[in-house]
Amino acid sequence: MAFDTDPRAEPVRLSDRVYAILALPAMAFFRLFEWPLRFLQRILGIGAMPYVFLFPNLAFFGIFVITPLILSIGFSVTGGTNLFLQDRPYVGAEQYGYLLECGNHLDPTTCREDRFWRAIYNTGTFVFFQVGFMVLFSLITALILNREIRGRGFFRAVFFFPVLLSPVVVALIWKWILLRDGVLNAALVSMGLERILFFVDPTWSMFWAIFVSVWAHMGFYTLILLAGLQAIPPDLYEAAEMDGTSKERVFWRITLPLLWPNMLVVIVLALIKAVQIFDEVFVLTGGGPGTATQFIVQYIYTTGFANQVQNFGLASAASVVLGVVLFALTIVQLAVTRRKDEG
């Protein structure tokens, strides 16, 4: 029997054959799920199949997010030191009242739980400066990396690299640099200067907590702003250049207004991240000196787990308060994102 072959047909490449052979085990593995899925589709109908695929994620979300949230609310309205809810007496809003009771909310020393309010003020200070510097330096970096400079791809990778590191690794690196006998103090001594005890002075501790956090996360926000800059039509800059518009005016009249939706997303994301700061600062300073760098998440951890007497109810009440704040910030983020999409 003769077969007609088309001489114009392209020959099968060796790489395609190798790829097909290597893909056989994967295809055989996925075929194992074909019959169960067909069976479920026959029983439930094709309209219910999206929920079948969503079920594993929904189950994971329910077990590790919704269940702890419900347990936190339950612990926050109970008292005592017992671990199980059925062994804890119901106290209503007593834990919240204990947290929020203050003679003057601007003075933590007048508050019944002064450590909670010191953590709030420390968190507020950290958020204000960290988010401000984060947005500023991310914007400057994005503007520089958006220009035609030599090695632009390399520098983009360098600025994004710290984002890939674990927060604990970042904190340990900088702690090694800032210790009394660390790299930075060794450099100061070699120049004839005195050592600086960075982790003993509260001002220095807060400064380095902010600096390390900005250094570690700036690359992510720079990437968002860089994407926004590249989405601006080049024709606008060409028209402004033809009109003789100064670079400062171009920035304030063209770049910043068109980049503002991305800026809002960066600000809200940075706010949510900054409010939840814990691991980097905990490894770097331990919350010290004293409570100078103890933030709200560390207060929750210390109250619920690290203290000799573990107060699960008070820690849960503080976590619920924090959750309400984060929920409000998330609503703002969703509103900003929706406005950006509609714009």
TORDO-639675 format. One record per residue (C-alpha): residue number from 0; x, y, z negated. Coordinates in steps of 0.5 Angstrom, whole numbers, plus 500, padded with zeros to 3 digits. Example, Ala and Ser with C-alpha at 12.3 -4.5 7.8 and 13.67 -1.06 7.14 Angstrom:
2
> nr  east  north  up
> 0  525  491  484 $
> 1  527  498  486 $
END
This chain:
343
> nr  east  north  up
> 0  500  500  500 $
> 1  503  507  502 $
> 2  502  513  498 $
> 3  502  520  501 $
> 4  506  525  497 $
> 5  507  532  498 $
> 6  514  534  500 $
> 7  512  541  497 $
> 8  510  539  490 $
> 9  515  541  485 $
> 10  519  535  482 $
> 11  518  534  475 $
> 12  524  537  471 $
> 13  528  532  466 $
> 14  526  537  460 $
> 15  519  536  461 $
> 16  519  529  461 $
> 17  523  529  454 $
> 18  518  534  451 $
> 19  512  529  453 $
> 20  516  523  450 $
> 21  518  527  444 $
> 22  510  529  443 $
> 23  508  522  443 $
> 24  508  521  436 $
> 25  505  528  434 $
> 26  499  526  439 $
> 27  498  519  436 $
> 28  498  523  429 $
> 29  493  528  431 $
> 30  488  522  435 $
> 31  487  519  428 $
> 32  483  525  426 $
> 33  479  525  433 $
> 34  474  519  431 $
> 35  472  522  424 $
> 36  471  529  427 $
> 37  467  526  432 $
> 38  463  522  427 $
> 39  462  528  423 $
> 40  460  532  429 $
> 41  455  527  431 $
> 42  452  527  424 $
> 43  452  535  422 $
> 44  452  538  429 $
> 45  457  542  433 $
> 46  454  548  429 $
> 47  457  546  422 $
> 48  464  544  425 $
> 49  467  551  423 $
> 50  465  550  416 $
> 51  468  543  416 $
> 52  475  546  418 $
> 53  474  552  413 $
> 54  473  547  407 $
> 55  480  545  405 $
> 56  481  553  405 $
> 57  475  554  401 $
> 58  476  549  396 $
> 59  484  551  395 $
> 60  481  558  394 $
> 61  476  556  389 $
> 62  480  552  385 $
> 63  486  557  384 $
> 64  483  564  385 $
> 65  475  563  383 $
> 66  476  558  377 $
> 67  482  562  374 $
> 68  478  569  375 $
> 69  472  565  371 $
> 70  476  563  366 $
> 71  479  569  365 $
> 72  472  573  364 $
> 73  470  567  359 $
> 74  477  568  355 $
> 75  476  575  355 $
> 76  469  575  351 $
> 77  472  570  346 $
> 78  476  570  340 $
> 79  481  566  336 $
> 80  487  562  338 $
> 81  484  556  340 $
> 82  486  554  348 $
> 83  479  551  350 $
> 84  473  555  351 $
> 85  468  551  347 $
> 86  473  552  341 $
> 87  473  559  341 $
> 88  468  564  338 $
> 89  464  569  342 $
> 90  466  576  341 $
> 91  463  580  346 $
> 92  466  586  348 $
> 93  470  586  342 $
> 94  477  585  346 $
> 95  475  591  351 $
> 96  474  595  345 $
> 97  480  594  342 $
> 98  484  595  348 $
> 99  481  602  350 $
> 100  480  605  343 $
> 101  484  611  342 $
> 102  484  617  338 $
> 103  488  621  344 $
> 104  488  617  351 $
> 105  494  621  353 $
> 106  498  619  347 $
> 107  499  612  346 $
> 108  501  612  339 $
> 109  494  614  337 $
> 110  491  608  341 $
> 111  489  601  337 $
> 112  493  597  342 $
> 113  499  602  343 $
> 114  503  597  347 $
> 115  497  596  352 $
> 116  497  604  353 $
> 117  505  604  354 $
> 118  505  599  359 $
> 119  499  603  363 $
> 120  503  609  363 $
> 121  510  606  365 $
> 122  506  603  370 $
> 123  503  609  372 $
> 124  510  613  372 $
> 125  513  607  376 $
> 126  507  607  381 $
> 127  507  614  383 $
> 128  515  615  384 $
> 129  516  608  387 $
> 130  510  609  392 $
> 131  512  616  394 $
> 132  519  614  395 $
> 133  517  607  399 $
> 134  513  611  404 $
> 135  518  617  405 $
> 136  524  612  406 $
> 137  520  607  410 $
> 138  517  613  415 $
> 139  525  616  415 $
> 140  527  609  417 $
> 141  522  608  422 $
> 142  523  614  425 $
> 143  530  613  426 $
> 144  529  606  428 $
> 145  524  608  434 $
> 146  530  612  437 $
> 147  534  609  443 $
> 148  540  608  438 $
> 149  546  603  439 $
> 150  545  596  435 $
> 151  537  598  434 $
> 152  535  591  434 $
> 153  541  589  429 $
> 154  539  595  424 $
> 155  532  593  424 $
> 156  533  586  422 $
> 157  538  589  417 $
> 158  532  593  414 $
> 159  527  587  414 $
> 160  532  582  411 $
> 161  531  584  403 $
> 162  523  582  404 $
> 163  525  575  406 $
> 164  529  574  399 $
> 165  526  572  393 $
> 166  524  577  388 $
> 167  528  573  383 $
> 168  534  573  387 $
> 169  534  581  389 $
> 170  533  582  381 $
> 171  539  577  380 $
> 172  543  581  385 $
> 173  542  588  382 $
> 174  543  586  375 $
> 175  550  583  377 $
> 176  551  590  380 $
> 177  549  594  374 $
> 178  551  590  368 $
> 179  556  593  363 $
> 180  562  589  367 $
> 181  558  589  373 $
> 182  561  591  380 $
> 183  558  598  380 $
> 184  561  600  373 $
> 185  568  597  376 $
> 186  568  602  381 $
> 187  566  607  376 $
> 188  572  605  372 $
> 189  577  605  378 $
> 190  575  612  379 $
> 191  577  614  372 $
> 192  570  615  370 $
> 193  566  612  364 $
> 194  562  606  364 $
> 195  554  607  364 $
> 196  550  602  360 $
> 197  544  602  365 $
> 198  540  598  361 $
> 199  541  601  355 $
> 200  538  608  357 $
> 201  531  608  358 $
> 202  531  613  364 $
> 203  536  609  368 $
> 204  532  603  367 $
> 205  526  606  370 $
> 206  530  609  376 $
> 207  534  602  377 $
> 208  527  599  377 $
> 209  524  603  382 $
> 210  530  603  386 $
> 211  531  596  387 $
> 212  523  595  388 $
> 213  524  600  394 $
> 214  530  597  397 $
> 215  527  590  397 $
> 216  520  592  400 $
> 217  521  598  404 $
> 218  523  593  410 $
> 219  516  591  411 $
> 220  512  598  411 $
> 221  518  600  415 $
> 222  515  595  420 $
> 223  508  597  420 $
> 224  510  604  421 $
> 225  515  602  427 $
> 226  509  599  430 $
> 227  505  605  429 $
> 228  510  609  432 $
> 229  511  605  438 $
> 230  503  605  440 $
> 231  504  613  441 $
> 232  503  614  448 $
> 233  510  617  451 $
> 234  506  621  455 $
> 235  505  626  449 $
> 236  512  627  448 $
> 237  514  628  455 $
> 238  508  633  455 $
> 239  510  637  449 $
> 240  518  637  452 $
> 241  515  640  458 $
> 242  512  645  454 $
> 243  518  647  450 $
> 244  515  645  443 $
> 245  520  644  438 $
> 246  521  637  435 $
> 247  519  639  428 $
> 248  512  641  431 $
> 249  512  635  435 $
> 250  512  631  429 $
> 251  507  635  425 $
> 252  502  636  431 $
> 253  503  629  434 $
> 254  507  624  431 $
> 255  504  624  424 $
> 256  497  625  426 $
> 257  497  619  430 $
> 258  501  615  425 $
> 259  496  617  419 $
> 260  492  611  420 $
> 261  498  606  419 $
> 262  501  611  413 $
> 263  494  610  410 $
> 264  495  602  410 $
> 265  502  603  408 $
> 266  500  607  402 $
> 267  494  603  400 $
> 268  498  596  400 $
> 269  504  599  397 $
> 270  499  601  391 $
> 271  497  594  390 $
> 272  504  591  390 $
> 273  506  597  385 $
> 274  501  596  380 $
> 275  502  588  380 $
> 276  510  589  379 $
> 277  513  584  374 $
> 278  518  579  377 $
> 279  523  583  379 $
> 280  523  588  373 $
> 281  522  582  368 $
> 282  529  579  371 $
> 283  532  586  372 $
> 284  531  589  365 $
> 285  526  584  361 $
> 286  522  590  360 $
> 287  527  594  356 $
> 288  530  598  353 $
> 289  524  597  348 $
> 290  518  598  352 $
> 291  521  603  357 $
> 292  520  598  363 $
> 293  514  594  360 $
> 294  509  594  365 $
> 295  502  592  365 $
> 296  503  585  368 $
> 297  508  584  363 $
> 298  504  586  357 $
> 299  499  581  360 $
> 300  504  575  360 $
> 301  507  577  353 $
> 302  501  577  350 $
> 303  498  571  352 $
> 304  504  567  353 $
> 305  511  569  350 $
> 306  509  572  343 $
> 307  509  567  337 $
> 308  501  568  336 $
> 309  498  567  343 $
> 310  492  572  344 $
> 311  489  569  350 $
> 312  483  573  349 $
> 313  486  580  349 $
> 314  491  578  355 $
> 315  485  576  359 $
> 316  481  582  357 $
> 317  487  586  360 $
> 318  488  582  366 $
> 319  480  583  368 $
> 320  482  591  367 $
> 321  487  590  372 $
> 322  483  586  376 $
> 323  478  591  377 $
> 324  483  596  379 $
> 325  486  592  384 $
> 326  479  591  387 $
> 327  478  598  387 $
> 328  484  599  391 $
> 329  482  593  396 $
> 330  476  596  397 $
> 331  480  603  399 $
> 332  484  598  403 $
> 333  478  595  407 $
> 334  475  602  408 $
> 335  482  605  411 $
> 336  483  599  415 $
> 337  475  599  418 $
> 338  476  606  419 $
> 339  483  605  423 $
> 340  479  600  427 $
> 341  473  604  429 $
> 342  478  610  431 $
END
